[in-house]
């Protein structure tokens, strides 16, 4: 006759350790991201430009180097497209497009009226020199 001895199950220490590791990683990621963003103010005819997508593109590049979107105060926080490091100081072409969403009924929401000239990298007259660690302002005009 075989005897079955009760076994003692050790508490699972893997889950709390894994959770702590993930929380520390998230906090490190958040702090570095906040320090590495570039910010500015975008206005249209003197008023904050709300709900617009902003792209910075170096002359000669086919893709945008950085992108961001404006908030209710017209502030934009720009991030590099390739990674989360700060945008290198340089002169960039600026392309601005409205953020297009859909309302409750599936109809496109009206975004800001951004002149067509600013929506394409080949036609935009906008350029900006991104300073190191300083806020920049980019005023737009509809006429």
N, C-alpha and C positions, 0 to 999 in steps of 0.2 A: 504494500500500500504506500502510495506517494503522499508525502506531506507538502502542503502548500504553505509557505511562510509568507506572512504579510510583508510587503515591501513599503519602504518609506519613500514617497515622491518628494524630491527637493523642490522648493519653490522655483518658479520660472524667473530667473534673473535676466534672461536675454531681453525680454520685452521692455522692462524699465530702462535698461542700458541703451537699447536701440532708440527709445523715445527721447531720452536725454541727448543722445548724439544728434538726432534730427533737429531738436530745438536749438541746440548750440549752432549747428550749421545754418539754420534759418536766420538766426540773429546776426551771425557774421555776414551772411549774404545781404541782409537788409541794410546794415550799417555801411558797407562798402558801396552799395548801389546809391544810397542817399548822398554820399560824399562825391560820387563820380558823375553826377548829372549836371548838365548845363541848363541854365534857365534864362528866360527872357520874357519880354512883354510885346505882344503883337496887337496893333490897333488898326482899325479901318475908319478913315475919316474922323480920327480923334477919339473914337469909341473902342473899348476892348473888343477884339475879335473873338467870338465865342464859338466853340464846337467846330474847330478847323483842324485839319491835319497839316503839319508843317514838315517839309523835307529839306535837308541841307545836302547839296551835291557839289563835290569838287569839280572844277573845270576839267574836262577831259574824261571824267569817270562816267560810266554808263549807269551806275546805280547810286542811290542816295547813300551818303555816309552816315547820316543821322536822321531820326524822325521823332516826332512828338505830337501832342495835340493840346489845343488851348482849353483852359477851364473857363469858368464864368467870369473871371476877372481879366481874361485875355492873357494870362500867364501860360507859358509853354515850358515844359521840362523835356529837354532833348536827350536822347540816348543813341549811342552808336547802334547801327543795324547789325553789325557783325558780332558785337559783344557788349558787355555792360561798362566798359571803360569810358573815361571822359572823352569828349570830342577833341581831337587835336586842334590847337590854335591854327587857323588858316582862314582864307577867304572862300566862301561858299556861295553858290547860286541857291536861291530860295524859291521853292515851289510850295504853293498853298492851295489846298483843295478843301471843300466842305466835307464834313463827316456825314455820310449818308446812312440813315437808319430807316426802320419801318415803324410806323405807329401801330396801335392796337388792331386796326383794320387792314393791315398789310400794305397800306399806302406809304410811299416814300415821305419822310418828314422833310420839311423845308429847312435847309441848313442856311448858313450865312450866305449872302450874295457876294461872292468873291469874283471880281473881274476876271474874265477868261485869260487875259494876258499873264496872270500870276499862276495859272494852273498847269503850265507846261514848261519843262526845263529849257526847251529851245526858244521860248518866247519871253520868259520872265526877265524883266529888267532888274529884278531884285538881287542884290548880293549883300553879304554881311561878313564882316571880319569878326570871328569868334575870339574874344579875349580870354586870357587865362584867368579863371576863377572870378570873373566879373559878370554882372547881369547886363544884358544888352536889350535895346529897344528897337523895334522895327515898325515904323509907321507906314501904312498903306493908304492909297487914295483911290477912290472909285472913278475919278475923272482924270 
